[in-house]
Amino acid sequence: MSETPLNKLKNGALNCASAVLLRVDLVAEQSRLKSKYESLGKRLLRSLQEGSLDTLKEDVAVVELVGAIEENKSRIRDLERRCQKGLFSSSEKD
């Protein structure tokens, strides 16, 4: 059974909107990751200037930042895989 032109248009619009939202999520995660790296960099610079690098690994805020960075990187990898999967599946339909 073939799709009507209206259903094809609707499905195309839904696929496009889904792909756009996925990319928006990816950009938002990348922005969060950048801000966490900047925050970590500021703490690192302050420790370098104060000569207290040894205390950096015991700083709870730094440990939390490193954990959050790893979580963000994982979510970004997942979103990138989903974007790639979406690109390949839509090009296979054409």
N, C-alpha and C positions, 0 to 999 in steps of 0.2 A: 504494500500500500504506500503510495507516494504522499509526500507532504503537500499541503496546499501552499501557495505562495505566501499567504499571511502567516502560516505556522513557521515557514522557513525564515521569514523576516523576524518573527518574534524570537525564535531560537537563536538566530544570529545576534540579535540585540542583547539577549540574555548572556550569551557567551562573551560578547564584547564587554558588557558591564562587569561580568565576573573577572575577566582578565585585567580590566582597569583597576578594580578594587584590590586584586592580588598585588598589582604593581604598587599601588598606594600603600598597602601594608608593608611591602618590601622597603620602600623609601622611608617610611616611618621608623621601621626597625633599624635601618642604617643610620638614621638621624639620632636615634637613642644611643646606638653604639658609639657614634662619634662623640656625643656629649659625655658618655662614660669614660672614653679614652682621654678626653680633655680634662675631666675631673681627676683622673688618675695621674695624668701628666703634671697637673698643678701640685698635687701632693708629693709627687716624686721630686719636682723642682724645689719645693720648700724643704724637703728632707736633704737634698743635695746641698742647698745653701746653708742649712743648719748643721751639716755634717752628721746627720743622724740616720743614715741609711740602714743601720742595723735594727732600728726600732720599726722600720717600715713594715716588715713582715709580721709584726705583732699587732699592728694597727688594725682594729676591727673594721673600720671604714674602708681601708685598702683591700682587705680580704673580701669584703662584701662587693666592692667594685669589680674585683677580678672575677668573682663568681658570676656577677651580673653580665660582665663582658662575655664570658663563655656561654651563658644562656642566650644572649643576643646573637652571638655568632651561630649557634645551633639553629635558632629560629630563622636567621637569614639564609642559612644553607637549605633549610626545608622550604622556605618561600621561593628560593631560586630554583630548586628542583621542581616545585609545582609550576613555576612560570615556564620552565623548559618543557615540562610535560604538556602544558597547555598549548605551547607553540607547536610541538610535534603533532599532537592529536588534531589540531585545527588544520594544519597543512596537509595531513593525510586524508582529510575529508574532501579537499578540493580536487 
